[in-house]
Amino acid sequence: MTRPRSLKNIAGLKAEGLVAAEDVSALEVLASAHAVGVNSHVLNAVHNKAQPLLDPVGRQYIPSVEELDVQAEELFDPIGDDAHSPVEGLVHRYPDRVLLKVSNICAVYCRYCFRREMVGGTEGAFLEDSALEAAFSYIEAHPEIWEVILSGGDPLVLSPRRLENILRRLENIPHVQIIRIHSRVPVADPGRIDDTICSVLKNVDKPVYAVVHINHPQEITDHVRECLDFLLKSGCTLLSQSVLLKGVNNDTSVLENLFRSLISLRVKPYYLHHPDLAKGTNHFRISIEEGQSLMRSLQGRLSGICLPTYVLDIPGGYGKVPIGPGLVQPLEDGFYSVEDFKGCQHVYPPRSEDDV
């Protein structure tokens, strides 16, 4: 597959008719703070090229002047990575797993990204060898760490050699049993997943889970299908992670189509994230109540294997919590009210006490 052409500045987007001339000056200010990057593969998935901000794919990547509207509650580090970083590039929030940010760049740049303040710079594109060694030493010294999650940026923008070196080091730490890779590359730049990368993944002697970041069924092109098949044949177990975004996928039929399509491609929907409080992303956010209503509408309508867990990252670094619809409510005397997929309420009795 031919590598896609990239547009990495406002001038390039204007030349392609993707941003309005009257917005250029404001968008240049935006681009000085938050990286811009979209490629021809992504643009081929944009159906409404005349108004890309009204397209569910274009809206995810094309910068908007709405991003300059920063709300008081929005944060530089909305999920609190820094509060749990014992060494550079490593986040140890939960006892049995760590996040290793091996890259500070991405194949493309999503406009809603919760790490938008930290990615896309020209310096320090990858975690330096000395920082990697410090991270490996920390992992080796903490036998409670069962899983290592490669993140960034995007770990699959690394060269095959660099990726292989990292995987080999992790493979040789006995208490690390699972390696997880989170990436937008299979959807945004599927041509990167070539025979060399697949060979690297296939030769890891521990389970590798690849979590594909995808938000709309329109993103599932023929090239993406081919890429997912390559990853499956490399031995990876595939999961997906989506963000619930206003104007992109806050619609029952869209989510239904997305999750069914993923399952048919042997990708298990894993997380549906409520959008984080990243600066300049208010126009992407919906209320938790709306998200719960969408999840409630999918109950019974979709097979259980299609349903992800709807989660919120508590601002400040306190971790993820499930925030799905409250289908069970306590009543008096130990009884419960249980809502079925049609919205009907049923009473569930308390456990009977054993006779003494």
C-alpha positions as CSV (number, residue, x, y, z in Angstrom):
1,M,0.0,0.0,0.0
2,T,1.3,3.5,-0.9
3,R,2.0,5.6,2.1
4,P,-0.5,8.4,2.5
5,R,0.4,12.1,1.9
6,S,0.2,14.2,5.1
7,L,-1.0,17.7,5.7
8,K,0.7,19.1,8.8
9,N,-0.1,22.8,8.8
10,I,-3.0,25.3,8.2
11,A,-1.6,26.4,4.8
12,G,-1.8,22.9,3.5
13,L,-5.4,22.4,4.8
14,K,-6.4,25.7,3.2
15,A,-4.9,24.7,-0.1
16,E,-7.1,21.6,-0.1
17,G,-10.2,23.6,0.8
18,L,-10.5,22.0,4.2
19,V,-10.5,25.3,6.2
20,A,-12.1,28.6,5.5
21,A,-9.9,31.5,4.5
22,E,-11.4,33.7,7.2
23,D,-10.4,31.2,9.8
24,V,-6.8,30.9,8.8
25,S,-5.3,33.5,11.2
26,A,-7.1,32.0,14.2
27,L,-6.2,28.5,13.2
28,E,-2.5,29.4,12.9
29,V,-2.7,30.5,16.6
30,L,-4.3,27.2,17.4
31,A,-1.7,25.2,15.5
32,S,1.1,26.9,17.4
33,A,-0.2,25.2,20.5
34,H,-1.8,22.0,19.3
35,A,-0.4,19.8,16.5
36,V,-2.2,19.5,13.2
37,G,-2.0,16.4,11.1
38,V,-4.2,14.6,8.7
39,N,-3.4,12.3,5.8
40,S,-4.8,11.3,2.5
41,H,-6.1,8.0,3.9
42,V,-8.2,9.8,6.4
43,L,-9.4,12.4,3.9
44,N,-10.5,9.6,1.6
45,A,-12.9,8.5,4.4
46,V,-14.4,12.0,4.6
47,H,-17.6,12.0,2.6
48,N,-18.5,15.7,3.0
49,K,-15.4,17.3,1.8
50,A,-17.2,20.6,1.1
51,Q,-18.0,20.9,4.9
52,P,-15.5,18.5,6.6
53,L,-16.4,19.8,10.1
54,L,-19.9,18.4,9.5
55,D,-18.5,15.0,8.5
56,P,-18.1,12.5,11.3
57,V,-14.6,11.6,10.1
58,G,-13.5,15.2,9.1
59,R,-14.7,16.6,12.4
60,Q,-12.2,14.3,14.3
61,Y,-9.2,15.7,12.5
62,I,-9.8,19.1,10.9
63,P,-9.0,21.9,13.3
64,S,-11.9,24.3,14.2
65,V,-11.9,27.8,15.7
66,E,-14.2,26.3,18.4
67,E,-11.0,24.8,19.9
68,L,-10.0,28.3,20.9
69,D,-12.9,28.5,23.3
70,V,-11.3,27.1,26.5
71,Q,-13.6,26.4,29.5
72,A,-12.7,27.0,33.1
73,E,-13.0,23.3,33.9
74,E,-10.7,22.1,31.1
75,L,-7.3,20.9,32.1
76,F,-3.7,20.6,30.7
77,D,-3.5,17.0,32.0
78,P,-7.2,16.0,32.2
79,I,-6.7,12.4,33.4
80,G,-3.8,13.2,35.7
81,D,-1.0,11.2,34.2
82,D,1.7,13.4,35.8
83,A,0.4,12.6,39.3
84,H,1.2,8.9,38.8
85,S,4.5,9.1,36.9
86,P,7.4,7.7,39.0
87,V,9.9,8.1,36.1
88,E,9.7,9.8,32.7
89,G,7.3,8.2,30.3
90,L,5.8,5.8,32.8
91,V,2.4,6.0,34.5
92,H,1.7,3.7,37.4
93,R,-1.9,4.4,38.4
94,Y,-3.2,0.9,39.1
95,P,-1.3,-1.6,41.1
96,D,-1.0,-4.4,38.5
97,R,-0.3,-2.4,35.3
98,V,1.7,0.5,33.9
99,L,1.4,2.8,30.9
100,L,4.6,3.3,28.9
101,K,4.5,6.4,26.7
102,V,7.1,5.4,24.1
103,S,6.3,8.1,21.6
104,N,5.2,11.7,21.7
105,I,4.0,11.8,18.1
106,C,1.1,10.3,16.1
107,A,0.4,9.4,12.5
108,V,-2.5,12.0,12.7
109,Y,-3.7,14.3,15.4
110,C,-7.2,14.0,16.8
111,R,-8.9,17.3,17.7
112,Y,-10.4,15.9,21.0
113,C,-7.2,14.3,22.2
114,F,-6.7,14.3,26.0
115,R,-2.9,14.5,25.5
116,R,-3.1,17.3,23.0
117,E,-0.9,19.5,25.1
118,M,1.9,16.9,25.2
119,V,2.1,15.4,21.7
120,G,3.2,16.5,18.3
121,G,6.4,18.5,19.0
122,T,9.4,18.3,16.8
123,E,11.7,17.6,19.7
124,G,11.6,14.4,21.8
125,A,9.5,12.5,19.3
126,F,10.4,9.2,21.1
127,L,11.2,8.4,24.6
128,E,15.0,8.5,24.8
129,D,17.0,5.3,25.5
130,S,18.0,6.5,29.0
131,A,14.4,7.2,29.9
132,L,13.4,3.8,28.5
133,E,16.0,2.1,30.6
134,A,14.8,3.9,33.7
135,A,11.2,2.7,32.9
136,F,12.3,-0.9,32.4
137,S,14.3,-0.8,35.7
138,Y,11.2,0.5,37.5
139,I,9.0,-2.3,36.0
140,E,11.7,-4.9,36.9
141,A,11.7,-3.6,40.5
142,H,7.9,-3.9,40.9
143,P,6.8,-7.6,40.6
144,E,3.1,-6.6,41.1
145,I,3.2,-5.2,37.5
146,W,1.4,-7.9,35.4
147,E,0.6,-5.8,32.3
148,V,2.4,-3.1,30.4
149,I,0.4,-0.9,28.1
150,L,2.3,0.8,25.2
151,S,0.9,4.3,24.5
152,G,2.1,7.7,23.5
153,G,1.6,9.5,21.2
154,D,1.2,6.3,19.2
155,P,3.5,3.4,19.7
156,L,2.9,2.0,16.2
157,V,4.7,5.0,14.6
158,L,7.9,3.5,16.0
159,S,10.3,1.8,13.5
160,P,10.0,-2.0,13.6
161,R,13.5,-2.2,15.1
162,R,12.7,0.2,18.0
163,L,9.3,-1.5,18.6
164,E,11.0,-4.9,18.6
165,N,13.6,-3.8,21.1
166,I,11.0,-2.5,23.5
167,L,8.9,-5.7,23.2
168,R,12.0,-7.9,23.7
169,R,12.8,-6.1,27.0
170,L,9.3,-6.5,28.3
171,E,9.2,-10.1,27.2
172,N,12.3,-10.8,29.3
173,I,10.7,-9.5,32.5
174,P,9.1,-12.6,34.1
175,H,6.3,-11.0,36.0
176,V,5.1,-9.0,33.0
177,Q,2.5,-11.4,31.5
178,I,0.5,-9.2,29.2
179,I,1.5,-6.5,26.7
180,R,-1.1,-4.2,25.4
181,I,-0.7,-1.7,22.5
182,H,-3.1,1.3,22.1
183,S,-3.0,2.8,18.6
184,R,-4.9,4.9,16.0
185,V,-2.5,3.7,13.3
186,P,-4.7,0.7,12.0
187,V,-7.5,3.2,11.3
188,A,-5.6,6.3,10.4
189,D,-2.5,4.9,8.6
190,P,-3.1,1.2,8.0
191,G,-0.2,0.9,5.5
192,R,2.2,1.1,8.4
193,I,1.1,-2.3,9.5
194,D,3.3,-4.2,7.1
195,D,4.9,-7.7,7.0
196,T,7.8,-6.4,9.1
197,I,5.7,-5.0,11.9
198,C,3.5,-8.1,11.9
199,S,6.6,-10.3,12.1
200,V,7.8,-8.4,15.2
201,L,4.4,-8.8,16.9
202,K,4.1,-12.5,15.9
203,N,7.5,-13.3,17.5
204,V,6.6,-11.9,21.0
205,D,6.4,-14.9,23.3
206,K,3.7,-13.3,25.5
207,P,0.0,-12.4,24.7
208,V,-0.2,-9.1,22.8
209,Y,-3.5,-7.2,22.9
210,A,-3.9,-4.4,20.3
211,V,-6.5,-1.8,21.1
212,V,-7.6,0.0,18.0
213,H,-8.9,3.5,18.5
214,I,-12.0,4.0,16.2
215,N,-15.1,6.2,16.6
216,H,-17.3,5.8,13.5
217,P,-18.1,3.0,11.0
218,Q,-17.2,5.3,8.1
219,E,-13.6,4.9,9.2
220,I,-13.7,1.2,8.4
221,T,-12.3,1.2,4.9
222,D,-11.0,-1.7,2.8
223,H,-7.5,-0.9,3.8
224,V,-8.5,-0.8,7.5
225,R,-10.1,-4.3,7.1
226,E,-6.9,-5.6,5.6
227,C,-4.8,-4.1,8.3
228,L,-7.0,-5.7,11.1
229,D,-6.7,-9.0,9.3
230,F,-2.9,-8.7,9.3
231,L,-2.9,-7.9,13.1
232,L,-5.1,-11.0,13.8
233,K,-2.7,-13.2,11.7
234,S,0.2,-11.8,13.7
235,G,-1.3,-13.3,16.8
236,C,-2.7,-10.2,18.4
237,T,-6.0,-10.2,20.2
238,L,-7.9,-7.2,19.0
239,L,-10.0,-4.8,21.1
240,S,-11.4,-1.4,20.3
241,Q,-11.6,1.9,22.2
242,S,-14.0,4.7,21.2
243,V,-14.7,8.2,22.5
244,L,-18.3,9.4,22.6
245,L,-18.2,12.6,20.6
246,K,-20.9,15.1,19.8
247,G,-21.4,15.4,16.1
248,V,-19.5,12.2,15.4
249,N,-21.1,9.2,17.1
250,N,-23.6,10.4,19.7
251,D,-26.3,8.4,17.9
252,T,-27.7,5.0,18.7
253,S,-27.7,3.7,15.1
254,V,-24.1,4.9,14.5
255,L,-22.9,3.1,17.6
256,E,-24.9,0.0,16.7
257,N,-23.3,0.0,13.3
258,L,-19.8,0.6,14.6
259,F,-19.9,-2.1,17.3
260,R,-21.5,-4.7,15.1
261,S,-19.0,-4.0,12.3
262,L,-16.1,-4.4,14.7
263,I,-17.3,-7.7,16.1
264,S,-17.7,-9.0,12.5
265,L,-14.0,-8.1,12.0
266,R,-13.1,-10.0,15.2
267,V,-12.5,-6.8,17.2
268,K,-14.1,-6.8,20.6
269,P,-15.5,-3.3,21.6
270,Y,-13.7,-2.7,24.9
271,Y,-14.2,0.9,26.1
272,L,-16.6,3.7,25.1
273,H,-15.0,6.8,26.8
274,H,-16.9,9.8,27.9
275,P,-14.8,12.7,26.5
276,D,-12.1,14.1,28.8
277,L,-11.8,17.7,29.9
278,A,-9.0,18.5,27.5
279,K,-8.6,22.2,26.7
280,G,-10.6,23.4,23.8
281,T,-12.8,20.3,23.4
282,N,-16.1,21.5,24.9
283,H,-17.8,21.3,21.4
284,F,-17.2,17.5,21.4
285,R,-18.7,16.9,24.8
286,I,-22.2,15.6,25.7
287,S,-23.7,15.1,29.1
288,I,-23.2,11.9,31.1
289,E,-27.0,11.5,31.1
290,E,-27.0,11.5,27.2
291,G,-24.3,8.9,27.2
292,Q,-26.2,6.7,29.6
293,S,-29.3,7.1,27.5
294,L,-27.4,6.0,24.4
295,M,-26.0,2.9,26.3
296,R,-29.5,2.1,27.6
297,S,-30.9,2.2,24.1
298,L,-28.2,-0.3,23.0
299,Q,-29.1,-2.8,25.8
300,G,-31.0,-5.7,24.2
301,R,-30.7,-4.1,20.8
302,L,-27.1,-5.4,20.5
303,S,-25.7,-8.7,21.5
304,G,-23.7,-8.5,24.7
305,I,-20.4,-9.3,22.9
306,C,-20.9,-6.0,20.9
307,L,-21.3,-3.8,24.0
308,P,-18.2,-1.9,25.4
309,T,-18.0,-0.5,28.9
310,Y,-19.0,3.1,29.1
311,V,-16.3,4.8,31.3
312,L,-15.3,8.1,32.7
313,D,-11.7,9.1,33.6
314,I,-12.1,11.0,36.8
315,P,-10.2,14.3,36.4
316,G,-7.1,14.6,38.5
317,G,-5.8,11.1,38.0
318,Y,-8.2,9.0,40.0
319,G,-8.8,6.4,37.3
320,K,-11.6,5.1,35.2
321,V,-15.0,4.2,36.5
322,P,-17.9,2.6,34.6
323,I,-20.8,5.0,34.2
324,G,-23.3,2.9,32.3
325,P,-27.0,3.3,32.8
326,G,-28.3,2.5,36.3
327,L,-30.5,-0.4,35.5
328,V,-30.8,-1.6,39.2
329,Q,-32.1,0.7,41.9
330,P,-32.6,-0.2,45.6
331,L,-36.1,-0.2,47.0
332,E,-37.3,-0.6,50.6
333,D,-36.8,-3.8,52.7
334,G,-34.0,-5.1,50.5
335,F,-36.0,-5.2,47.3
336,Y,-34.6,-3.9,44.0
337,S,-36.1,-2.4,40.9
338,V,-34.6,-3.8,37.7
339,E,-35.1,-2.2,34.3
340,D,-35.2,-4.5,31.2
341,F,-34.1,-3.6,27.7
342,K,-37.6,-2.4,26.9
343,G,-37.6,0.1,29.7
344,C,-40.0,-2.0,31.9
345,Q,-39.4,-2.1,35.6
346,H,-39.4,-5.4,37.6
347,V,-39.0,-6.0,41.3
348,Y,-36.3,-8.4,42.5
349,P,-36.6,-9.9,46.0
350,P,-34.0,-9.8,48.7
351,R,-32.1,-12.9,49.7
352,S,-34.0,-14.9,52.3
353,E,-32.2,-15.3,55.6
354,D,-31.4,-18.9,56.5
355,D,-33.3,-20.3,59.5
356,V,-31.3,-20.4,62.7
